[in-house]
Amino acid sequence: MSKELRTTKTLQAAILHFSDLANCAEYMVALRWPDGIVKCPRCGSASVEYLPNAKIYKCYEKHSQVKFSLKVGTIFEDSPISLSKWLPVMWMLSNCKNGISSYEIHRSIGVTQKTAWFMLQRARLAMQGDGGKLSGHVEADETFVGGNVRNMHRKSKRTIQAKNDGNWGKTVVLGLLEREGRVRAAVAPTRKYYEVHKHVTKIVEEGSTLFTDEFQAYKNLPPAMFTHEIVNKLEGYVRDRVVHVNGMENFWSLLKRSLKGTYVSVDPVHLQAYVDEQVFRFNNRKDDNGDPLSDGDRFDAVMSKIVGKRITYAELIGKANPAQFRVNRNGRAGARGDVLNLPVDEETDRQSIERAHRRTAELTRIVLRQIWPQHEVQVGYRRIWQSLSLVLRRQGIPIVSGFCGGLLSGTLVRLFWHTAR
Ligand SMILES: [Zn+2]
């Protein structure tokens, strides 16, 4: 891309280079406007002037907020942290193979740990996948991420056991890997066949060959769409030299190394961001010819994705949009926008979720007060469901959906989503 990047080959060089704000500005301009002409991020006009004292630009078109910095329109927008700190953080996250913790950032660049965590989450947003389908030989596999129930506190253990599901307390990650190509991975609410099928048909191109293990959910994939080869792991990890899921297993071990070694404890709500981060590094190991990418190249790759993505602190911690509220930390959470199986992408609008959410909270309180007047609630969802349907019937609300799975709060929201329509 730009010539100044060739000069930053190592982390040390990058920190030194970007400690000068002029170098940061030069880099950002080259990145965002390859022809070197700065344009207004709000209207696209090129009639802008640099105001050297305030170190910002001014647009001469008529609209609000005519002044802008180089951060506007990127993941850095609204951040008071200077680019001379942001850029080294981007460098470290894109190049540290096992990830980098907010404590390390806190110590090495001198921001608080909370700020560092926020910076890293924004940086992970830039690393989000870029779409595109996988084709040819594709491996499909899934894994579980999360604490071992055996080591949990008695209270959390009971909550989880009440759910009475196999792999309790763990979050499912579904993965697909194109041989000699890219990997895609997504946090899923379950690994039941409908989730697995949805994931596979969305990402893998028709006519591809799928390699999986013997897990049931992969069976009955539409035979017209894919050639499906299964490896029986009891007989061996590779069949006929090509049928295996070792590439995917390799990716899982890298993911788990960063989760266990560096991040230690990741809330299921944020897991997708950490998965995206690992996917980014994995997919940017080599260029299209198979030659290894340098650290500088990987830094360029992540920086090329910072434009047009923005997240606020409230969105980040899941408070801005009720569809993304926190899930019980022992339970499974869906990916962003896919939380609790709400059909967010299709017909859900924010208002109806909010309405459902408010009514849920209100009715939950009524129900709980009726059943356990003086106790704190520590029961499984079955009893909640039974009492709730009673209250609903009394209030004359028709019950459309009888499905009741997942967490307490998830269950209630799902239920009301169906009844509210
Ligand atoms: Zn403008």
Boltz pocket constraint, residues with backbone or C-beta under 6 A from the ligand:
constraints:
  - pocket:
      binder: B
      contacts: [[A, 40], [A, 41], [A, 42], [A, 43], [A, 44], [A, 45], [A, 59], [A, 60], [A, 61], [A, 63], [A, 66]]
      max_distance: 6.0
